[in-house]
Amino acid sequence: MKEFRLPEKQIDFEKRKTLIRALPIILIALIAGIYIGLFQTASNSNAYNVLPIVIIISFLSIFIGLRLGIKINNDSISSYKIELLEDSIKKYQKNTPVIEISKSEITIITQVIKKGITIRTDNDNKYIYIPAVIEWYENLKESLSEWIEIKSIKKISNQSLQIPVALGVVFGFVVIMRCNSAYIVIPVGIILSIILLWSSYKIKTNPHVDASLKKRLLVTLGPIIFIILRIISFLIRN
């Protein structure tokens, strides 16, 4: 059995990189919180007196969420470990189940140059990603290539979609809260509800997602219930 871990320096680098990537989403969430809060009090002559409270609540919510996210991410990165056995490979990470893939289960191994390799099976959720920065990466890759040919592919990243999707969700909520047209609110509300429910389902069924994060999925029920009640109010009105 051989063990492979992330070097200490790389762990610190990955933690900082994750935080930097999250900053645009954090900024969007903060602006959205303040914007929606101001809209809710726009008809009130004391709206600007309420602004400090709105800002404080928004900052507090972001701070709590960010602190929790950083802790989960740090634990995940620090605990990452790969074990290579004679006929299987295992991935260990805190608060996630051990992922073990036998040699016979492997359908394909793909490599993105300077990024890492992914070992896949017939089960979409049963895979192991190994970053190129792991210790003895080339030795590990050489051992895996004896099992099955490693195919190089171009980088496929969903990170570039994060900001447009976040902006779209925020815009959708603003539309639902401010628009008085049933022809707009109802379809937008249905689309947002589907997005939230589908995202929650994918997170819940993904074994690679931290268990403590899955326990907090109930918070998504709040926005979904609000959307449903908003849709119902328009249906009753019409």
C-alpha positions as CSV (number, residue, x, y, z in Angstrom):
1,M,0.0,0.0,0.0
2,K,1.2,3.5,-0.9
3,E,-0.1,6.8,0.6
4,F,-0.2,10.1,-1.2
5,R,-1.0,13.5,0.5
6,L,-0.9,17.2,-0.3
7,P,2.4,18.9,0.7
8,E,2.0,21.4,3.6
9,K,2.9,24.4,1.5
10,Q,0.4,23.4,-1.2
11,I,-2.4,23.0,1.5
12,D,-1.9,26.7,2.5
13,F,-1.8,27.8,-1.1
14,E,-5.1,25.9,-1.9
15,K,-6.8,27.5,1.1
16,R,-5.9,31.0,-0.1
17,K,-6.9,30.2,-3.7
18,T,-10.3,28.9,-2.7
19,L,-11.0,32.1,-0.7
20,I,-9.9,34.3,-3.6
21,R,-12.3,32.4,-6.0
22,A,-15.1,32.8,-3.5
23,L,-14.7,36.6,-3.3
24,P,-16.9,37.5,-6.4
25,I,-19.7,35.4,-5.1
26,I,-19.4,36.9,-1.6
27,L,-19.5,40.4,-3.1
28,I,-22.6,39.6,-5.1
29,A,-24.4,38.2,-2.0
30,L,-23.5,41.2,0.0
31,I,-24.7,43.7,-2.6
32,A,-27.8,41.7,-3.2
33,G,-28.6,41.6,0.6
34,I,-28.3,45.4,0.9
35,Y,-30.2,46.0,-2.4
36,I,-33.1,43.8,-1.4
37,G,-33.2,45.3,2.1
38,L,-33.3,48.8,0.7
39,F,-36.1,47.9,-1.7
40,Q,-38.1,46.5,1.1
41,T,-37.9,49.9,2.9
42,A,-37.9,52.1,-0.2
43,S,-41.4,53.3,0.5
44,N,-40.5,54.3,4.0
45,S,-39.2,57.8,4.5
46,N,-36.8,56.4,7.1
47,A,-35.2,54.1,4.6
48,Y,-31.8,55.6,5.0
49,N,-32.0,55.3,8.8
50,V,-32.6,51.5,8.2
51,L,-29.5,51.3,5.9
52,P,-26.9,50.7,8.7
53,I,-29.0,47.9,10.1
54,V,-29.4,46.3,6.6
55,I,-25.6,46.6,6.1
56,I,-24.8,45.1,9.5
57,I,-27.2,42.1,9.0
58,S,-25.8,41.5,5.5
59,F,-22.2,41.6,6.7
60,L,-23.0,39.3,9.7
61,S,-24.7,36.8,7.4
62,I,-21.8,36.8,5.0
63,F,-19.3,36.5,7.9
64,I,-21.0,33.5,9.4
65,G,-21.4,31.8,6.1
66,L,-17.8,32.5,5.0
67,R,-16.4,31.3,8.3
68,L,-18.3,28.1,8.1
69,G,-17.3,27.6,4.4
70,I,-13.6,28.3,5.2
71,K,-13.6,25.7,8.0
72,I,-15.2,23.1,5.8
73,N,-12.8,23.8,2.9
74,N,-9.7,23.8,5.2
75,D,-10.7,20.5,6.8
76,S,-11.4,19.0,3.4
77,I,-8.0,20.0,1.9
78,S,-5.9,19.2,5.0
79,S,-7.4,15.7,5.3
80,Y,-7.1,14.7,1.6
81,K,-5.3,11.4,1.2
82,I,-5.0,8.8,-1.5
83,E,-4.2,5.1,-0.9
84,L,-3.0,3.0,-3.7
85,L,-3.5,-0.8,-3.2
86,E,-2.7,-3.7,-5.4
87,D,-6.1,-3.9,-7.1
88,S,-7.9,-0.7,-5.9
89,I,-7.5,3.0,-5.0
90,K,-9.1,4.9,-2.1
91,K,-9.7,8.5,-1.4
92,Y,-10.0,9.8,2.2
93,Q,-11.4,13.2,3.2
94,K,-12.9,14.5,6.4
95,N,-16.7,14.4,6.7
96,T,-17.1,12.4,3.5
97,P,-17.3,8.6,3.0
98,V,-14.2,6.8,1.8
99,I,-14.3,6.4,-2.0
100,E,-12.8,3.1,-3.1
101,I,-12.6,2.1,-6.8
102,S,-11.3,-1.3,-7.8
103,K,-9.3,-1.8,-10.9
104,S,-12.2,-3.7,-12.6
105,E,-14.6,-0.8,-11.9
106,I,-12.5,1.8,-13.8
107,T,-14.1,2.9,-17.1
108,I,-11.7,5.7,-17.9
109,I,-8.9,7.8,-16.5
110,T,-8.6,11.3,-17.8
111,Q,-5.8,13.9,-17.3
112,V,-5.8,17.7,-17.6
113,I,-2.2,18.7,-18.0
114,K,-0.8,20.5,-14.8
115,K,-4.2,20.1,-13.2
116,G,-4.7,16.5,-12.3
117,I,-6.3,13.2,-13.2
118,T,-9.8,11.8,-12.7
119,I,-10.6,8.1,-12.2
120,R,-14.2,7.4,-13.3
121,T,-16.6,4.4,-13.1
122,D,-20.1,3.7,-14.5
123,N,-21.5,5.5,-11.4
124,D,-21.3,9.3,-12.1
125,N,-20.9,10.0,-8.3
126,K,-18.2,7.4,-7.9
127,Y,-15.0,8.9,-9.0
128,I,-11.7,10.1,-7.6
129,Y,-10.0,13.3,-8.6
130,I,-6.3,13.5,-7.9
131,P,-4.7,17.0,-8.1
132,A,-1.3,17.3,-9.9
133,V,0.2,19.0,-6.8
134,I,-0.1,15.8,-4.6
135,E,3.1,14.3,-3.4
136,W,4.7,11.8,-5.8
137,Y,2.1,12.6,-8.4
138,E,4.1,11.2,-11.4
139,N,4.8,7.9,-9.6
140,L,1.1,7.6,-8.8
141,K,0.1,8.4,-12.4
142,E,2.6,5.8,-13.7
143,S,1.1,3.1,-11.5
144,L,-2.4,3.9,-12.6
145,S,-1.3,3.9,-16.3
146,E,-0.5,0.2,-15.8
147,W,-4.1,-0.4,-15.1
148,I,-5.7,1.5,-17.9
149,E,-4.5,4.1,-20.5
150,I,-4.7,7.7,-19.2
151,K,-6.3,10.0,-21.8
152,S,-5.4,13.7,-21.9
153,I,-8.3,16.1,-22.3
154,K,-8.8,19.9,-22.3
155,K,-9.7,21.6,-19.1
156,I,-13.4,21.7,-18.5
157,S,-14.3,24.1,-15.8
158,N,-17.7,25.2,-14.4
159,Q,-16.1,28.0,-12.3
160,S,-16.6,30.6,-15.1
161,L,-20.4,29.9,-14.8
162,Q,-20.5,30.6,-11.1
163,I,-20.8,34.4,-11.3
164,P,-23.4,34.5,-14.2
165,V,-25.5,31.9,-12.3
166,A,-25.2,33.8,-9.0
167,L,-26.2,37.0,-10.7
168,G,-29.1,35.3,-12.4
169,V,-30.4,33.9,-9.1
170,V,-30.1,37.3,-7.4
171,F,-31.8,39.0,-10.3
172,G,-34.6,36.4,-10.2
173,F,-35.2,37.1,-6.6
174,V,-35.4,40.8,-7.2
175,V,-37.9,40.3,-10.0
176,I,-40.1,38.1,-7.7
177,M,-40.0,40.6,-4.9
178,R,-40.5,43.8,-7.0
179,C,-42.5,42.8,-10.1
180,N,-46.3,42.9,-10.0
181,S,-46.9,40.9,-13.2
182,A,-48.1,37.4,-12.8
183,Y,-46.8,36.5,-16.3
184,I,-43.3,37.3,-15.1
185,V,-43.3,36.3,-11.4
186,I,-44.8,32.9,-11.9
187,P,-42.4,31.5,-14.6
188,V,-39.4,33.1,-12.9
189,G,-40.5,31.7,-9.5
190,I,-40.9,28.2,-11.0
191,I,-37.5,28.3,-12.6
192,L,-35.8,29.5,-9.4
193,S,-37.5,26.8,-7.4
194,I,-36.4,24.1,-9.8
195,I,-32.8,25.4,-9.7
196,L,-32.8,25.4,-5.8
197,L,-34.4,22.0,-5.5
198,W,-32.1,20.5,-8.2
199,S,-29.0,22.0,-6.6
200,S,-30.0,20.7,-3.1
201,Y,-30.7,17.2,-4.6
202,K,-27.3,17.1,-6.3
203,I,-25.5,18.2,-3.2
204,K,-27.4,15.7,-1.0
205,T,-26.6,12.8,-3.3
206,N,-23.0,13.7,-3.9
207,P,-20.6,11.6,-1.7
208,H,-17.8,14.1,-2.2
209,V,-19.7,16.9,-0.5
210,D,-18.9,17.6,3.2
211,A,-21.6,15.9,5.5
212,S,-21.8,19.0,7.7
213,L,-22.8,21.1,4.6
214,K,-25.5,18.6,3.7
215,K,-27.0,19.0,7.1
216,R,-27.5,22.7,6.4
217,L,-29.4,22.2,3.2
218,L,-32.7,22.9,5.1
219,V,-31.9,26.7,4.8
220,T,-32.8,26.4,1.1
221,L,-36.4,25.7,2.2
222,G,-36.8,29.3,3.3
223,P,-36.3,30.9,-0.2
224,I,-38.3,28.1,-1.8
225,I,-41.3,28.5,0.5
226,F,-41.1,32.3,-0.1
227,I,-41.2,31.8,-3.8
228,I,-44.1,29.3,-3.6
229,L,-46.1,31.7,-1.4
230,R,-45.4,34.5,-3.8
231,I,-46.6,32.4,-6.8
232,I,-49.8,31.4,-4.8
233,S,-50.6,35.0,-4.0
234,F,-50.6,35.8,-7.7
235,L,-52.7,32.8,-8.6
236,I,-55.3,33.7,-6.0
237,R,-55.3,37.3,-7.1
238,N,-55.9,36.4,-10.7
